[in-house]
Amino acid sequence: MPLKKDLPSGTRSGLDVAMQVLKKVDGISFCELTSKDVVRHPLVQKIVQAYDEYEKKAKPENHSGRAKSTTRKRRENK
């Protein structure tokens, strides 16, 4: 299953569901790529690598490894 996604913990993505539903359909197959399979500008590669390293060190309560959005807080305070 794809691991990179910005969904709340425990939420299944549409791609996860599609892969489960279609995995036994004759003629359909899935190819899972890693960061080594994706060609990017060298600077983008460095950014992705930095986030990957950050996610490995992230606290367990922040499952995405990225800063939590403050958008909701800003909307609630208006």
N, C-alpha and C positions, 0 to 999 in steps of 0.2 A: 504494500500500500504506500502511496505517496506520503512522505514525511514532512515536506515543507508546505506549511499552510498557516494562514493567519486566522484560524478559527478558535473559538473558545475550547478549552479542554473538554473532551467527551463528545464534541460535535463532529458528525461525519460530513465530509464534503460530498458534493454531487459526483465528483470523480471517483471517490471511494465506492459510492453506491453503484455507479455505472460499471466499475470494474467487477464488482461482485455479481451484478446481474448478468453481465455479458461474458464472463470468463469461460463459460461452457458452450457458448455459441460457436458452432463450426465456422471457421473463416475469420474469426476475430481473435487477435492476440494483442498483448500489451508489451511494450518495451520500456523498462524503467531506466531513466538516465541519471547519471551522477554529475557533479560539478565538472568532472573531467571530460564529459561528453559535450558540454556547452562551450562554444567559442564566444569569448567576449573580449572587449577592449581590456588591455592589461590593468587599467585603473579600476574597472568594474570587477575584475577578478580579485583584486586586492580588497575591495569593499566587501564582496561576498565572503572571502576568506576571513576577514575581520569579524563579520557577523557570525560565521560558523564557530569561530574560536570563542566569541562572547557567549553564544548559546550553550556551549559546553560548560562554561563556568557559571551560567545563570542560576539564580535561586530557584528551587523547585516550584514555588508558588507562581512564578512568572514563566509559564510553559512555553511561550512563544520565543523567549530569549530577547525580545525587543522591548523597548520602553512602552509601558502601558499608555494608552491614549488618555489625554486629559480633556478631549472634546466633550464627553458626557458631563464631566464636572463643570466645564464652562457653560454648557447649556442649562444645567440645573441651577447655576448661580445667577442666571439672568432674570 
